[in-house]
Each structure stands twice: as C-alpha cells, then as structure tokens.
Amino acid sequence: MARFDQLENMYDLGLKPVMLRSLIRQYLPAENHPLNLNNSCFELPSLVSIVQTHCLLSELDSQSIDPKLINTWKSAVDDWLSCLLSLLSSDMSDKCWVGICLLGVTCQECSNQRFLSSYSIWLNKLLSHIQPPADSQLVKIASCTSLADLLTRLARFPEVKKDGNLLAGKLIQPVLKLLNEDNVEAVWEGAANLLYALIAFFPASIHHYYDKVEAAIASKILSGKYSTKTLKKLGYCLALLPKAKGDKDSWSLMMQKFMISINDHLNEAFQGVEEEAKSDEARRLLVPPGKDLPLPLGGASFKGTSSERLPTATISTLMFCCCKMLTSSYPVQVTVPVRSMLALVERLLRVDGSLPHTMLPFMTSVQQELICSELPVLHAYSLELLIAIIKGMRRQLLPHSAYIVRVVTRYFKRCSLPELRIKLYSIIRMLLVSMGVGIAIYLAPDVIENASNDLNSLGGEDIETSPANTGPATGALPQLSNRKRKHGAETGSLEEKRDAPSPKVGESNTHQMTPITVKMAALDTLEVLLTVGAASKSESWRSSIDSLLMKTAINSCKRGWGNLESNIFLPHESASVWADFQFSSLRALLTSLLAPARTRPPYLSQGLELFRRGKQEAGMKLAQFCAYALFALEVLIHPRALPLDDFYSACHNSTDGASNRFLENIYSGSRKQNTSFLSDMRRTEQGGVESHDDDLYDRWLQNENENENQNENENIPVEDMKDQTSRPNDPSFTNVLEVREQEPAADVHMRTENEIVVQPCHLEESVPKSQGVASAKAVMSPAVGTNPEGSEIESKTPLSASDRLNDTNHDMFSCVDKVDGFDHVAGKTSSTLRNAEKGSSSMVHLDSDSSMDSFPGIVDADPDTDADSD
C-alpha cells in the first residue's frame, strides 16, 4: 500500500511493473499447481487485454526515466518470461497451451531489444511442439499461431533477414507433415496460418520445397471435403507460392494450372446444361495450338467427382486463388491471360440452369435441381473474378472494355438475386472509375434502367404517397414508371416466365420488395455515373436520373429520420440499415444537384428543404452530411463570379484616400464592360498589372483635377474659354486624347481603310449634341502628344473640329508603335481589340448623371459622349 501512495495516476510508469507482477501471481499458475482449464479459457482474454492496453511488456528505455524504475520494470518482464518458459516445458498440455498463447502475445508486445535477443530461443521452444512426439492437437494449433506471430514480428528487422530465412527453413518440413499426416482440419488451418507467414515474409525458405508445398496444398483443395474457411486459407497460400521463385514464368504457369483445372471441373459439372462447343472454345484459349499442356495442379491427374454432388467447393476455391494472384503484389511484371479469364467468366454467367433442346432426353429433374442449387455460388465467384481482373488491370483493360460491357449488361438483364446484383453494381462502379467517361456513355442506359427497377420497388405505400404527375417547377416530382422486378423463388418453366405479363403501371408489389442493400448499391452506382459521365452527352438520361434520385430521397425520409435510437421502420430492417439507406440517397441527391449540367438543377428547392430538415431533425451522422450539403450548394444558391486578380490590393498600394474610387468602378454592377476593358488593357501594357493600374489611375486623377477647373470656370464666356482650351500644352486635352486615340489605333490592324475613315465621321456626329462642347471644339488648337523619348509629335492645323480629329487620328496611326503604352497593340488578337474598343467606349459613362460623383468627368474633347443615346 505504501507503494501505491506514491503513484500519480494510471499513466504513471511505476504502475506497470507492479501491475505485471500482480498478473503473474493472479493468472499464471505455479509450477506444482494444476491449472483449471475452464477458468483459464475465460481469464486468458482478460489477461491479454490488460497486458496490451497498459503496454506492460514494452520496457520503455529513455534518459528521462529513473534508472531504478527501468531496472524494476526489466526485472518484472524477466519474471514474466521465466514463468512462460516454465509453462512451455510442462508435461501438462493445458499449462503448455497457456504458455504458448501468452508467448505469442509477448512476441507482439515486447520491446525490440528484448525480441532480438530472444527470438531464436522462443522459435526453438515453439518448434518442439509441432514435431513428434507432440500429440496434443490444441498445443499444435497454438504453436502454429504463435510461430506465425513471431515470424511476422521478425520480418520487420532487415538486419536479421538472413538468420530469419535459416530459422524459417526449419519449419517447412514440420508444416508439410502436419498437412499430409494429420487428419484434424483445425490443425490444417493452423498450419495454413504458419505457411502464409513463411511465404509472405520469408519466401526464400520455400524455394527448395516448392513442388512439395504445391502438392500438399493442391491435394486438400482438389478433394473439396473441408470447410470454406480452411480451403480459402490453403488457396491463399497456393496463390502466393510463386513468390518463392519470384520469376514471371512461375506466376504464368500457376495461373494456367488454375484455369485448366477450373475448366476441367466445369466440363464435368455442366454436362447436360451446356453445349460442348463452349467447353472446347474455352480449352483452345487456355492452351493455344502448338503449345504443350502443362502438368496438372499438384502433379496429380484430374479425377472425376461423384455425380451426387458438384465440385462447387473446388471450383470456387480455385477461382479464389486466381483472384488473389491478380490482386496481390509480385516482384516482377507478369502477363495476365485476360482473354481466357474473361471467357471463363462469360461461360459461367451464361449457364442459368435451362436445358438445351438437344439435352432434354438425357437430363433428369434431380440433376437439373442439383445444378440450379449450386449456380448462385459459382456466379458469385465468377463475378469476384471479374472484379479482381478490373482491380488488377484497370485501364489496361481498355481493349477488352466492349467485351466486358457486353457480358455485364447481358447478365444484368437476367440476374435477380440480391447478392449478385450488388456485385454487378460494384463492377459497374469500378468500370466507371477505372475507364472514365468513355465507358459511361455505353453503360448509362442499362444502369439507369436497372437502378430504376430496384429503386421504384418500394411497396405500394411509397408509390402512392410519392409526388406524381407534376413537373419540377411546381415543387413536386414527375411520376416515374413503376416497373417491378421480382426477387424470389418462382415456379414454372422458363417459357412460362418469359411469356408472363409484366406488372401494370401503378400496380404495387407489396409482397416482394428489393432489399435495402440492393437499393444502396444502385444509389452508389448512380452517384458514380453522375460524377464520371454527367459532363459528356448526358442530355438523354440526365432528367430521368435527377427525378429518380429526388423521388428516392423523399421516399426514404418521409417516414422519419433514421438513427440508432429510432424505432424500426420496416418489419425486416433495422433502424441503422435504414439510416444508411437515407445517407446513400441524400449523398446521391447532392451529387445530382452538383453534377455539371446545361441548366440550373430542377429540384434545387426540394433538395435544399430536405437537407435543411435533415440538419435539424436527423441523427448525428445524417445531420453532419446535411450541413455539408447545404454548404456545398451555396454556390448554386448565391452564384457569383469572383475576379481572377486581386484588384483591391493593387488599388490600395496608393496612400491617397481616393484609391477606393478605382475599386468601386471595377465592381460597379452597371459597368461590366469596364472590367473587360481593364483586363484587356492589362494584357497590352508592358509594365504589368501594377504599372498599368497606376498609370490609368494617375490619368483619371489628372482628369478629375481638370474637371474641377472646369467647374470653377463654368460662368466664363466662350471667348475666354477659347484661350484656355486652345493651349497646345494643355495636359487635360492631351490625356483625354491619349485615352480616346486607343480605339482607332487598335482598329488599324484589324479593319480596312474605309472603316477607319468612317470612324471619325461617327465621332463628329456626336459633337453637336452639346453646344458648349461644339463651341470649344471649333476653336481648339492642335494637340501635342509625347513619344517615349519625350519629343513632341506634330499634328496638322485643323480647319474645323472634325478635320482636326481626322488629321490627328491619321498622325497617331502612323506612330502607333512609338506612342507610350501601344507598342504591343499590333500583336493582339481581334477579339481582344474589340473588347478594348467596347471598354473604351464604355468609359464615356463616367461623366453621366448616373455615375458616381467621385469619378472625374470626361472633358469636352471626348467625341463619344452621346454614344449611349443612339
């Protein structure tokens, strides 16, 4: 008790050695005391949980830890290991079993230093319990499991890889003896666990025993007499066996053996329900002409099975091996026989239990019943093989995409079992993701048709209460076709089923409903279809899929929001499953609203209302998603086009308080052309964005100052005004002329000469609209511009305002490449020039009454002031 008074809390490192010693006294029996196996079975999981939770075997070694505490902890772990080794050496099997189990946990939890110093001792101790004279099956199974844990931990240390291969080589023969001589299936399962660790982490140790390992495993698989779990573990080891050699020939040979063995078993199983031509075609693909037939799998020739049962377990295990070979990593690049594997998948999916007319006299009803009972399992594994092909090959399957689409779409029309339809939807999603929009165009019609059949079979109550016969503009959903697909045991011949009338529109099928898992798979597939293919040629099916998803989301949520605390909504479905279905429907609806389209989403208002209610009423998971959906739809609720450049920061480089005026002009709602003008002018300036904006803004400030001078001289007679405006060095007129001359200067490179002449005439026509401006123009002296060197550009003496403008324009055209700011105009495209022309013409609005008072008015030299009045 005095020691516990010194502990701070449960995280105190001083607690760990104390707790470990207490566990030794409480749970581990003394050497001369018997062990109560029944109590140990219940107490052992609790002991392991405490050791793993508190990391009692980790032995942290740090300079910040008290050395005395480190020694105390190390001493406690030494006592723990001494007790375990004592249990392993016991003659009583129950004590030995407890020690072996806890040693496996120690291999996982101990420190690296402890493990590297003790792993060889532990391996030899465990090895002795899987060799004769060991006879306890329980001890053998525990030893195999603990050895697998030890090898898994040992593989993390590359520095002991060589020593690990030597030690792993000692285990091969004992494992083979367990597989060949022991008759207990649980021992085979433990041996498979150990064999997997050897092949996966120390494949070099298997190289000399390659053929023996293949024969031992193949004999168990080909017998087909054991549980599915054991056969899968053995099959996984056989699929990884080519890693022991590590060359592409070993991989290809093993795959060919699998395919030939599967084909031979199918020939026997499908006698009477398949034409012989199909089996011969599959055989030719597996063994091309001119090539020798490889040795059979395991070195044993194929022997037929009893007619009382089908070799379903063997076929399914071999197909499982093919799947693992396709999806597992391999040290070298290999060639996959895609065409023969796809032919095998098609062969399996084509058989549905119906009898060819030529085979009717040779088949009995019992044989047909036996085949039909096993076909769902074979179809499921064939679909798994197709999934593995897509996972392993991905875009390399593009040359075979048409073949795969044909196989999948044909089988989709006939498949009605829920588990198989879920796998088909999964295959379609993988095809869409791996091959992109190209395959989405071809899969879309079949996907939408099958998804509609699955999602519309909600029962009579859902269909009757769903919105119908109204368009999206009215706030309701359009009525969809209520085609049903029956999923259940049906009687009668195939001809009777084929000729049976389809359900009438509006007729509900309350007895057979599509499982929610199938509906969720359909929704997930529609979501992927919209994500991948909505942007390309989706006009033909987009409206139907949008209305279907909206209707499904409404139907899934109208009974309430599902969560773990809610009541059960359906008689055979739990609340959590229904909540998952609601989540899938809402996620697909959000994808429908956000997917690219030519028009605005027709069901946006209904979707927003649904997400709003879900955010307030649903459980935590659904509410979080609804909140995210509202956030994602914000761009549709309040669309806005943000500028590409940060005009605000460019404007605020100036300390003048008038800098805000430039920003207000850019973002003015009634001056969209100004933004286009500024963006085009930015591309034509040499100085970049900042230099152009500063130059343009300075000129506007100069115009503003001149405008103030004009306001002061409002009452000056025209004769006096003439003296002020006729000065050739007047900066006001020079700046205005520079701005206005940009328009004809740009047109010179994109218009004909006649069009250039017409432009000044148009400018002249707008002059008489202002008498004051006309009087000023009549006596205005020639303008003087400056080139980049600072010299003056002479202009002709005008006889009138229009003549002067004409002459000035022609003079400016001749030196367009010399004037400051226009040396890049000649290289711009016609569209940019037109935008610049429009933008410059829109500048005349700055002095109108509707413009902001803060902007300077364009003075009387502007010929386009009345352009908007036309």
Secondary structure, DSSP 8 states (H G I E B T S, - for coil): -TTGGG--STT-TTHHHHHHHHHHHHHS--TTS---HHHHHHHHHHHHHHHHHHTTT-----TTS-HHHHHHHHHHHHHHHHHHHHHHT-SSHHHHHHHHHHHHHHHHHS-HHHHHHHHHHHHHHHHTTSSTT---HHHHHHHHHHHHHHHHHHTT-GGGHHHHHHHHHHHHHHHHHHHHH---HHHHHHHHHHHHHHHHH-GGGGGGGHHHHHHHHHHHHHH--S-HHHHHHHHHHHHHGGGGT-SHHHHHHHHHHHHHHHHHHHHHHTBTTB-HHHHHHHHHHHS-TTS-----GGG-------TTS--HHHHHHHHHHHHHHHHS--SS-----HHHHHHHHHHHHH--S---GGGGGG--HHHHHHHHHHHHHHHHHHHHHHHHHHHHHGGGGGGGHHHHHHHHHHHHHH---HHHHHHHHHHHHHHHHHHTHHHHHHHHHHHHHHHHHHHH-S-HHHHHHS--S--GGGTS-----------S---S-HHHHHHS----TT----SS---HHHHHHHHHHHHHHHHHHTTSS-TTTHHHHHHHHHHHHHHHHTT----TTS--SBTTB-HHHHHHHHHHHHHHHHHHHHS--SS--TTHHHHHHHHHHHHHHS-HHHHHHHHHHHHHTHHHHS-----SS-HHHHHTTS-STTHHHHHHHHT-TT-HHHHHHHHHHHHH-SSHHHHHHHHHHHHHHHHHHHHHHHHHTTTS-HHHHHHHHT-TT-HHHHHHHHHHTHHHHHHTTTS-HHHHHHHHHHHHHTGGG-HHHHHHHHT-----EE-TTS-EE-----SSHHHHHHHHHHHHHHTTTTSTT-TTGGGS-HHHHHHHHHHHHHGGGGGSTTS-TTS----TT-TTTTGGG-
